[in-house]
């Protein structure tokens, strides 16, 4: 039994760990659930049987096994021949959503893995799948999001490792601005843009 994420991270791989205290969810997609508390950040990997949003408090009592997969520390819901899915309860409390740490590419290191960052004003190369700023470049992977076209973005996501350091974007906020629908229509396929001008709604189509 551990009281916080720091105690969990200090354990050896293979330990089955039960949390006596809650943690706060940051982001969830598929088998990936990122969480944190005042002592650190963690990745819970595997089916948890619940849906959590940023700021949801994951109740104490959940358990799993500590593993390291190609350099990435994971709290796995696979325990022995079974799974710890039923130990995860629905959130009964919500706190202020977790805000990302503003960082540069150079801050994305193995030691910072599973932490929530925003890389502001960086260049994304969709062909090379890299994120670049004045401090360097880091590989990006589509684990948590679909990649847009190349361009300048504020990129939200998580420091990660798969043999080498990588970044897992969860959201791209474009720095590209357009002044009209005509300009927008001329953009590259997949580009994300912000309208500087208002537009007029002509009709709304809704479907079940």
Secondary structure as the mmCIF struct_conf table of DSSP 4:
data_model
#
loop_
_struct_conf.conf_type_id
_struct_conf.id
_struct_conf.beg_label_comp_id
_struct_conf.beg_label_asym_id
_struct_conf.beg_label_seq_id
_struct_conf.end_label_comp_id
_struct_conf.end_label_asym_id
_struct_conf.end_label_seq_id
STRN STRN1 UNK A 2 UNK A 2
BEND BEND1 UNK A 3 UNK A 4
HELX_RH_AL_P HELX_RH_AL_P1 UNK A 5 UNK A 9
TURN_TY1_P TURN_TY1_P1 UNK A 10 UNK A 10
BEND BEND2 UNK A 11 UNK A 11
HELX_LH_PP_P HELX_LH_PP_P1 UNK A 12 UNK A 12
TURN_TY1_P TURN_TY1_P2 UNK A 13 UNK A 14
STRN STRN2 UNK A 16 UNK A 18
STRN STRN3 UNK A 19 UNK A 19
BEND BEND3 UNK A 20 UNK A 21
STRN STRN4 UNK A 23 UNK A 29
TURN_TY1_P TURN_TY1_P3 UNK A 30 UNK A 31
STRN STRN5 UNK A 32 UNK A 37
TURN_TY1_P TURN_TY1_P4 UNK A 38 UNK A 39
STRN STRN6 UNK A 40 UNK A 45
BEND BEND4 UNK A 46 UNK A 46
BEND BEND5 UNK A 49 UNK A 50
TURN_TY1_P TURN_TY1_P5 UNK A 54 UNK A 55
STRN STRN7 UNK A 56 UNK A 56
STRN STRN8 UNK A 57 UNK A 58
TURN_TY1_P TURN_TY1_P6 UNK A 60 UNK A 61
STRN STRN9 UNK A 63 UNK A 69
TURN_TY1_P TURN_TY1_P7 UNK A 70 UNK A 71
STRN STRN10 UNK A 72 UNK A 76
BEND BEND6 UNK A 77 UNK A 77
STRN STRN11 UNK A 78 UNK A 79
TURN_TY1_P TURN_TY1_P8 UNK A 80 UNK A 81
STRN STRN12 UNK A 82 UNK A 83
HELX_RH_3T_P HELX_RH_3T_P1 UNK A 85 UNK A 87
HELX_LH_PP_P HELX_LH_PP_P2 UNK A 88 UNK A 91
STRN STRN13 UNK A 94 UNK A 94
BEND BEND7 UNK A 96 UNK A 96
HELX_LH_PP_P HELX_LH_PP_P3 UNK A 97 UNK A 100
STRN STRN14 UNK A 101 UNK A 103
HELX_RH_3T_P HELX_RH_3T_P2 UNK A 105 UNK A 107
HELX_RH_3T_P HELX_RH_3T_P3 UNK A 110 UNK A 112
TURN_TY1_P TURN_TY1_P9 UNK A 113 UNK A 114
STRN STRN15 UNK A 116 UNK A 125
TURN_TY1_P TURN_TY1_P10 UNK A 126 UNK A 129
STRN STRN16 UNK A 130 UNK A 133
TURN_TY1_P TURN_TY1_P11 UNK A 134 UNK A 135
STRN STRN17 UNK A 136 UNK A 140
TURN_TY1_P TURN_TY1_P12 UNK A 142 UNK A 143
BEND BEND8 UNK A 144 UNK A 145
BEND BEND9 UNK A 150 UNK A 150
STRN STRN18 UNK A 151 UNK A 161
BEND BEND10 UNK A 162 UNK A 164
STRN STRN19 UNK A 165 UNK A 174
STRN STRN20 UNK A 177 UNK A 178
BEND BEND11 UNK A 179 UNK A 180
HELX_RH_AL_P HELX_RH_AL_P2 UNK A 181 UNK A 185
TURN_TY1_P TURN_TY1_P13 UNK A 186 UNK A 186
BEND BEND12 UNK A 187 UNK A 187
HELX_LH_PP_P HELX_LH_PP_P4 UNK A 188 UNK A 188
TURN_TY1_P TURN_TY1_P14 UNK A 189 UNK A 190
STRN STRN21 UNK A 194 UNK A 195
BEND BEND13 UNK A 196 UNK A 197
#
